[in-house]
């Protein structure tokens, strides 16, 4: 229902996660199915979006919910987009399936994330999000759509979960002047008659010019070097010490619950803190199928978002493992 098909060529590229970056994230329903059946679903999603922005220290700049997809514009001071999106998607999926009697995926397994050059394209992307319902012919004016953040920009305080400064500060000094200019900027476009708004995108999921792309790639190379400081052998050693299991037990066909937990912890840490691929991790654990690793990582992520005593114990175990590796 929107025009983002023209910017999805990079869908399968590796994630670029940089501290302080701004991302335009698009999540779609699995097989284009509805992700919101009614207003209760939409309210619940926004509650969870607000919750995970707060707990993961992510700034929500803009959002727009439609029936089978979501757009969000976020700033990640800690460079933790994946660690923000994964629990958000999982938590809403659990809610949606429980409420509607469904099972399986609600969203496509891989969301799209475009890193935005804030100096040159932030305003343009925010306008794109807020005009999405107009382009889809759901409303005539963006302020008529209940499920976007636009009213929070033109009527301060009406959408307290969003942070408008990054966008509005590009339009002057005084807040009333900023709001007036932003309304003119957004409402001066008519995507329903002029065609969908197009967004620029470069290789690797970057919205910006070549200079900006090179800056990002340099930051990624530095981060990659840091991530390689974790090796599989030292992760195995640390996991075994914390879980109180022997390394040889990790590859045995019959495993105790403690050993299975240790295997999943190893999978989770290896995927998030090394350059090792699924095949390499699977081979280290004598797993035939690489899906064993991806499923193990997902189980840890789901447990971490459960909010239970077991989740807190899992967090403590992860903390001890990291401390041992870094010692």
DANOR-V80413 format. One record per residue. SS is DSSP state (H for helix, E for strand, - for the rest). PSI is psi in whole degrees, -180 to 180 (NA if undefined). OMEGA is omega in whole degrees, 0 to 359 (999 if undefined). Layout:
ss->SS psi->PSI omega->OMEGA
ss->SS psi->PSI omega->OMEGA
This chain:
ss->- psi->-4 omega->179
ss->- psi->-174 omega->189
ss->- psi->16 omega->187
ss->H psi->1 omega->177
ss->H psi->-23 omega->182
ss->H psi->0 omega->181
ss->H psi->26 omega->187
ss->- psi->14 omega->183
ss->- psi->-22 omega->184
ss->- psi->20 omega->191
ss->- psi->-34 omega->185
ss->- psi->12 omega->179
ss->- psi->157 omega->178
ss->- psi->150 omega->178
ss->- psi->141 omega->171
ss->- psi->115 omega->182
ss->- psi->115 omega->185
ss->- psi->137 omega->178
ss->- psi->133 omega->179
ss->- psi->3 omega->183
ss->E psi->157 omega->175
ss->E psi->135 omega->183
ss->E psi->140 omega->166
ss->E psi->113 omega->184
ss->E psi->134 omega->178
ss->E psi->122 omega->176
ss->E psi->131 omega->183
ss->E psi->154 omega->174
ss->E psi->144 omega->178
ss->H psi->128 omega->183
ss->H psi->30 omega->179
ss->H psi->21 omega->179
ss->- psi->164 omega->179
ss->- psi->139 omega->174
ss->- psi->-11 omega->175
ss->- psi->121 omega->178
ss->- psi->-22 omega->180
ss->- psi->-177 omega->183
ss->H psi->-29 omega->177
ss->H psi->-41 omega->177
ss->H psi->-44 omega->181
ss->H psi->-43 omega->179
ss->H psi->-41 omega->180
ss->H psi->-41 omega->179
ss->H psi->-44 omega->180
ss->H psi->-36 omega->176
ss->H psi->-44 omega->180
ss->H psi->-38 omega->177
ss->H psi->-46 omega->179
ss->H psi->-43 omega->181
ss->H psi->-48 omega->184
ss->H psi->-26 omega->171
ss->H psi->-41 omega->181
ss->H psi->-48 omega->185
ss->H psi->-30 omega->180
ss->- psi->3 omega->178
ss->- psi->49 omega->177
ss->E psi->139 omega->178
ss->E psi->126 omega->177
ss->E psi->116 omega->182
ss->E psi->-44 omega->180
ss->E psi->158 omega->172
ss->E psi->159 omega->174
ss->E psi->120 omega->178
ss->E psi->131 omega->171
ss->- psi->180 omega->190
ss->- psi->-38 omega->185
ss->- psi->13 omega->177
ss->E psi->166 omega->182
ss->E psi->141 omega->170
ss->E psi->135 omega->170
ss->E psi->149 omega->174
ss->E psi->116 omega->187
ss->E psi->154 omega->173
ss->E psi->133 omega->184
ss->E psi->89 omega->180
ss->- psi->-29 omega->182
ss->- psi->4 omega->180
ss->- psi->40 omega->188
ss->- psi->45 omega->183
ss->H psi->-48 omega->182
ss->H psi->-41 omega->182
ss->H psi->-17 omega->173
ss->H psi->-46 omega->186
ss->H psi->-39 omega->184
ss->H psi->-51 omega->178
ss->H psi->-32 omega->177
ss->H psi->-50 omega->180
ss->H psi->-44 omega->182
ss->H psi->-45 omega->182
ss->H psi->-44 omega->180
ss->H psi->-37 omega->178
ss->H psi->-44 omega->178
ss->H psi->-46 omega->179
ss->H psi->-50 omega->185
ss->H psi->-47 omega->181
ss->H psi->-39 omega->179
ss->H psi->-44 omega->184
ss->H psi->-39 omega->187
ss->H psi->4 omega->178
ss->- psi->32 omega->179
ss->- psi->176 omega->173
ss->- psi->164 omega->178
ss->- psi->-164 omega->185
ss->- psi->140 omega->171
ss->- psi->-42 omega->179
ss->E psi->158 omega->169
ss->- psi->145 omega->187
ss->- psi->-28 omega->182
ss->- psi->113 omega->175
ss->- psi->162 omega->178
ss->E psi->135 omega->180
ss->E psi->124 omega->181
ss->E psi->121 omega->181
ss->E psi->125 omega->191
ss->E psi->132 omega->171
ss->- psi->102 omega->188
ss->H psi->-31 omega->183
ss->H psi->-30 omega->187
ss->H psi->-21 omega->187
ss->H psi->-3 omega->183
ss->H psi->-46 omega->178
ss->H psi->-43 omega->183
ss->H psi->-42 omega->180
ss->H psi->-40 omega->179
ss->H psi->-39 omega->177
ss->H psi->-42 omega->178
ss->H psi->-48 omega->180
ss->H psi->-45 omega->185
ss->H psi->-22 omega->177
ss->H psi->-2 omega->182
ss->H psi->-46 omega->180
ss->H psi->-30 omega->177
ss->H psi->-43 omega->178
ss->H psi->-34 omega->180
ss->- psi->1 omega->179
ss->- psi->32 omega->175
ss->- psi->-32 omega->177
ss->- psi->167 omega->177
ss->- psi->-30 omega->180
ss->- psi->143 omega->184
ss->H psi->-32 omega->181
ss->H psi->-11 omega->178
ss->H psi->-13 omega->183
ss->- psi->122 omega->186
ss->- psi->-26 omega->194
ss->- psi->34 omega->169
ss->E psi->172 omega->183
ss->- psi->6 omega->189
ss->H psi->-42 omega->181
ss->H psi->-29 omega->177
ss->H psi->-21 omega->178
ss->H psi->-36 omega->185
ss->H psi->-17 omega->175
ss->- psi->90 omega->185
ss->- psi->137 omega->176
ss->- psi->-9 omega->182
ss->- psi->-20 omega->177
ss->- psi->80 omega->188
ss->- psi->-16 omega->183
ss->- psi->-13 omega->184
ss->- psi->157 omega->175
ss->- psi->113 omega->187
ss->- psi->-10 omega->189
ss->H psi->-43 omega->184
ss->H psi->-36 omega->180
ss->H psi->-52 omega->187
ss->H psi->-29 omega->181
ss->H psi->-11 omega->177
ss->H psi->0 omega->186
ss->H psi->33 omega->178
ss->- psi->-169 omega->184
ss->- psi->-48 omega->183
ss->- psi->138 omega->187
ss->H psi->-43 omega->180
ss->H psi->-39 omega->177
ss->H psi->-41 omega->179
ss->H psi->-46 omega->182
ss->H psi->-44 omega->179
ss->H psi->-46 omega->181
ss->H psi->-38 omega->180
ss->H psi->-41 omega->177
ss->H psi->-43 omega->178
ss->H psi->-40 omega->181
ss->H psi->-44 omega->183
ss->H psi->-51 omega->188
ss->H psi->-11 omega->175
ss->- psi->-17 omega->177
ss->- psi->145 omega->176
ss->- psi->81 omega->184
ss->H psi->-20 omega->180
ss->H psi->-24 omega->180
ss->H psi->-31 omega->183
ss->H psi->-1 omega->183
ss->- psi->165 omega->184
ss->- psi->145 omega->175
ss->- psi->135 omega->180
ss->- psi->143 omega->179
ss->- psi->140 omega->178
ss->- psi->145 omega->176
ss->- psi->140 omega->177
ss->E psi->177 omega->176
ss->- psi->155 omega->179
ss->- psi->20 omega->175
ss->- psi->39 omega->182
ss->E psi->131 omega->173
ss->E psi->99 omega->182
ss->- psi->-180 omega->180
ss->- psi->-179 omega->184
ss->H psi->-36 omega->179
ss->H psi->-44 omega->179
ss->H psi->-42 omega->180
ss->H psi->-41 omega->180
ss->H psi->-39 omega->177
ss->H psi->-43 omega->180
ss->H psi->-43 omega->181
ss->H psi->-36 omega->176
ss->H psi->-43 omega->179
ss->H psi->-38 omega->179
ss->H psi->-41 omega->180
ss->H psi->-40 omega->177
ss->H psi->-44 omega->181
ss->H psi->-38 omega->181
ss->H psi->-40 omega->178
ss->H psi->-42 omega->180
ss->H psi->-41 omega->182
ss->H psi->-30 omega->182
ss->- psi->-4 omega->179
ss->- psi->-16 omega->174
ss->- psi->124 omega->176
ss->- psi->155 omega->181
ss->H psi->-39 omega->182
ss->H psi->-44 omega->180
ss->H psi->-30 omega->175
ss->H psi->-44 omega->178
ss->H psi->-47 omega->181
ss->H psi->-47 omega->182
ss->H psi->-42 omega->179
ss->H psi->-44 omega->181
ss->H psi->-39 omega->179
ss->H psi->-43 omega->182
ss->H psi->-42 omega->182
ss->H psi->-9 omega->180
ss->- psi->52 omega->175
ss->- psi->163 omega->176
ss->- psi->147 omega->181
ss->H psi->-37 omega->182
ss->H psi->-23 omega->180
ss->H psi->-24 omega->183
ss->H psi->-20 omega->183
ss->H psi->9 omega->179
ss->- psi->146 omega->182
ss->- psi->-33 omega->179
ss->- psi->121 omega->188
ss->- psi->143 omega->173
ss->- psi->164 omega->180
ss->H psi->-38 omega->180
ss->H psi->-39 omega->180
ss->H psi->-42 omega->179
ss->H psi->-41 omega->176
ss->H psi->-41 omega->179
ss->H psi->-42 omega->178
ss->H psi->-44 omega->182
ss->H psi->-37 omega->175
ss->H psi->-43 omega->179
ss->H psi->-45 omega->178
ss->H psi->-46 omega->183
ss->H psi->-48 omega->182
ss->H psi->-41 omega->181
ss->H psi->-39 omega->180
ss->H psi->-31 omega->185
ss->H psi->-15 omega->187
ss->H psi->15 omega->173
ss->- psi->173 omega->176
ss->- psi->5 omega->182
ss->- psi->138 omega->177
ss->- psi->174 omega->181
ss->H psi->-41 omega->183
ss->H psi->-42 omega->181
ss->H psi->-42 omega->179
ss->H psi->-42 omega->179
ss->H psi->-43 omega->179
ss->H psi->-38 omega->181
ss->H psi->-28 omega->182
ss->- psi->9 omega->181
ss->- psi->39 omega->176
ss->- psi->130 omega->183
ss->- psi->-39 omega->188
ss->- psi->133 omega->179
ss->- psi->-22 omega->178
ss->H psi->-23 omega->175
ss->H psi->-41 omega->181
ss->H psi->-48 omega->182
ss->H psi->-37 omega->177
ss->H psi->-39 omega->179
ss->H psi->-43 omega->178
ss->H psi->-44 omega->181
ss->H psi->-37 omega->179
ss->H psi->-40 omega->178
ss->H psi->-44 omega->179
ss->H psi->-42 omega->180
ss->H psi->-40 omega->179
ss->H psi->-38 omega->182
ss->H psi->-25 omega->181
ss->- psi->3 omega->186
ss->- psi->-22 omega->180
ss->- psi->26 omega->182
ss->- psi->174 omega->176
ss->H psi->-36 omega->178
ss->H psi->-37 omega->179
ss->H psi->-41 omega->179
ss->H psi->-39 omega->178
ss->H psi->-39 omega->178
ss->H psi->-42 omega->177
ss->H psi->-42 omega->179
ss->H psi->-41 omega->178
ss->H psi->-43 omega->178
ss->H psi->-41 omega->179
ss->H psi->-42 omega->180
ss->H psi->-38 omega->179
ss->H psi->-47 omega->179
ss->H psi->-41 omega->180
ss->H psi->-42 omega->180
ss->H psi->-41 omega->182
ss->H psi->-38 omega->185
ss->H psi->-11 omega->182
ss->- psi->NA omega->999
